[in-house]
């Protein structure tokens, strides 16, 4: 892996890119004075099945708009 760094505004972001095979993002880390967050990316090329949610897990946008009021 090769790290790509960016630092500024009190944080450091490091993107790790694969050096073998296609150059793909493998991991991303963001570090600040307060905390560190890391995301690991896997499953490139894996089949993903998408299914619509059950009716009870959905909301009509007009209903949501009525509940939230003007934004």
C-alpha positions in Angstrom: 0.0 0.0 0.0 1.0 3.6 -0.6 -0.2 6.3 1.8 -1.5 9.6 0.4 -1.5 12.4 3.0 -3.3 15.7 3.5 -2.9 17.8 6.5 -4.6 21.1 7.5 -7.3 22.6 9.5 -6.3 20.6 12.6 -6.6 17.2 11.0 -4.7 14.7 9.0 -6.2 12.5 6.4 -4.4 9.4 5.1 -5.7 7.4 2.1 -4.0 4.0 1.6 -4.1 2.8 -2.0 -3.2 -0.7 -3.2 0.1 -1.1 -5.0 -0.7 -4.6 -6.3 -3.5 -5.1 -8.8 -5.7 -2.2 -9.6 -5.0 1.0 -7.6 -7.9 0.9 -5.3 -8.6 2.6 -2.0 -7.9 0.1 0.8 -8.2 2.3 3.9 -8.8 5.9 4.9 -7.9 7.4 8.3 -8.8 10.9 9.6 -7.0 12.0 12.8 -7.6 15.2 14.7 -6.8 16.4 18.2 -10.1 14.9 19.4 -10.4 11.5 17.7 -9.3 9.1 15.0 -11.7 7.6 12.4 -10.7 4.7 10.2 -12.6 3.1 7.3 -11.5 -0.1 5.6 -12.7 -0.8 2.1 -13.2 -4.5 1.1 -15.3 -6.6 -1.2 -14.3 -5.1 -4.6 -16.0 -7.0 -7.3 -18.5 -8.7 -4.9 -22.0 -9.2 -6.0 -24.5 -6.9 -4.2 -28.2 -7.8 -4.0 -30.4 -4.8 -3.6 -34.0 -5.3 -2.5 -36.6 -2.6 -1.8 -37.4 -2.2 1.9 -40.6 -3.5 3.5 -43.5 -1.1 3.4 -43.3 -0.5 7.1 -39.7 0.6 6.7 -40.5 3.4 4.3 -42.0 6.9 4.6 -43.8 9.0 2.0 -41.7 12.2 1.4 -44.8 14.4 1.6 -45.6 12.9 5.0 -42.0 13.6 6.1 -42.2 17.1 4.8 -45.4 17.7 6.7 -43.8 16.4 9.9 -40.6 18.4 9.6 -42.2 21.6 8.4 -40.2 24.1 6.3 -36.5 23.6 6.2 
